[in-house]
Amino acid sequence: MSDVTTARIRQRAYELFLQRGGAPGDDLRDWLNAEREICEQERGHCGPARITDSRHRGKLTDPDGCDFENPT
């Protein structure tokens, strides 16, 4: 993932945080939603279904091939 993409995800996650009133506790959900949105914008649709795929070394992967960092 490029530095520009990471910066876009960080900014979008912050926007989502503000949209829900700035309440703490959902930062991971904000980040994953932002990551999904940016992925859709950059690569076309990356479906909402994500699966854990051991071939991708613990990363979360959706059926369209976008990889997401495994938060656990």
Secondary structure as UniProt FT lines:
FT   HELIX           3..19
FT   TURN            20..22
FT   TURN            24..25
FT   HELIX           27..43
FT   STRAND          51..52
FT   HELIX           54..56
FT   TURN            57..58
FT   STRAND          60..61
FT   TURN            63..64
FT   STRAND          67..68
//
